[in-house]
């Protein structure tokens, strides 16, 4: 089995709840091979998550700079206490540069 295909299969089987020993048996490789592949996959996945998080943070910082200064602290304060749905809508509006939607969210938060 090619290395990439085996690693994909390892992820799939791991997500199904199989142990490394069960995965090794199913794939016909040693537990040591599964363990090594898992360590490599885990490191790769963590690096991808880190890179993605950096991109998201940079994008949010850039978007937040478009919000008028007088609104920034109000917006951040409102987001701290908002429910997940409101946060999702606020972040979408923030990324889209929709200042009017953010103002409306702040007005609703103030009225509640």
C-alpha positions in Angstrom: 0.0 0.0 0.0 1.4 3.4 -0.9 2.4 5.6 2.0 -0.1 8.4 1.4 -3.0 6.0 0.9 -2.0 4.1 4.1 -2.0 7.4 6.0 -5.4 8.4 4.7 -6.7 5.0 5.7 -5.1 5.4 9.2 -7.0 8.7 9.7 -10.2 7.1 8.5 -9.9 4.1 10.8 -8.8 6.2 13.7 -11.9 8.4 13.3 -14.0 5.2 13.4 -12.5 4.6 16.9 -10.0 1.8 16.2 -6.9 1.6 18.2 -3.4 1.6 16.7 -3.2 -2.2 17.1 -6.5 -2.7 15.4 -5.5 -0.4 12.6 -2.2 -2.2 12.1 -3.9 -5.6 12.0 -6.5 -4.3 9.5 -3.9 -2.7 7.2 -1.4 -5.6 7.6 1.4 -3.5 8.9 3.2 -3.3 12.3 1.9 -1.2 15.2 5.2 0.7 15.0 4.4 1.7 11.4 1.0 2.9 12.4 2.5 4.8 15.4 5.1 6.5 13.2 2.6 7.4 10.5 0.3 8.8 13.2 3.1 11.0 14.7 3.9 12.4 11.2 0.2 13.0 10.5 -0.4 14.6 13.8 2.5 17.0 13.3 1.3 17.8 9.8 -2.3 18.4 11.0 -1.1 20.7 13.8 1.1 22.8 11.4 -1.9 23.1 9.1 -4.1 24.3 12.0 -1.5 26.8 13.1 -1.1 28.2 9.6 -4.9 28.4 9.2 -5.3 30.1 12.5 -2.6 32.7 11.6 -4.5 33.5 8.3 -7.8 33.9 10.1 -6.3 36.1 12.8 -4.6 38.3 10.2 -7.9 38.6 8.2 -9.9 39.5 11.3 -7.3 42.1 12.4 -7.4 43.6 8.9 -11.2 43.6 9.0 -11.4 45.0 12.5 -9.2 48.0 11.4 -12.0 48.9 9.0 -14.4 49.3 11.9 -14.6 52.9 13.3 -12.5 53.1 16.5 -15.5 54.2 18.6 -17.2 50.8 17.7 -14.3 48.5 18.3 -14.4 48.1 22.0 -18.3 47.9 22.0 -18.1 45.3 19.4 -15.5 43.2 21.2 -17.5 43.5 24.4 -20.7 42.5 22.8 -19.0 39.5 21.2 -17.7 38.3 24.5 -21.3 37.8 25.8 -23.0 36.9 22.5 -24.4 33.5 21.6 -22.7 31.4 18.9 -25.2 32.4 16.2 -24.7 36.1 16.9 -20.9 35.6 16.9 -21.1 33.8 13.5 -23.2 36.6 12.0 -20.9 39.3 13.5 -17.7 37.6 12.1 -19.3 37.3 8.7 -20.3 40.9 8.7 -16.8 41.9 10.0 -15.1 39.9 7.2 -17.4 41.4 4.6 -16.8 44.9 5.9 -20.5 45.3 6.6 -20.4 48.1 9.3 -24.1 48.7 9.1 -24.8 45.1 10.2 -22.3 45.4 13.0 -24.0 48.7 14.2 -27.4 46.9 14.1 -25.9 44.0 16.2 -24.6 46.5 18.8 -28.0 48.2 19.0 -29.8 44.9 19.6 -27.2 43.9 22.2 -27.7 47.2 24.0 -31.5 46.8 24.0 -31.4 43.3 25.5 
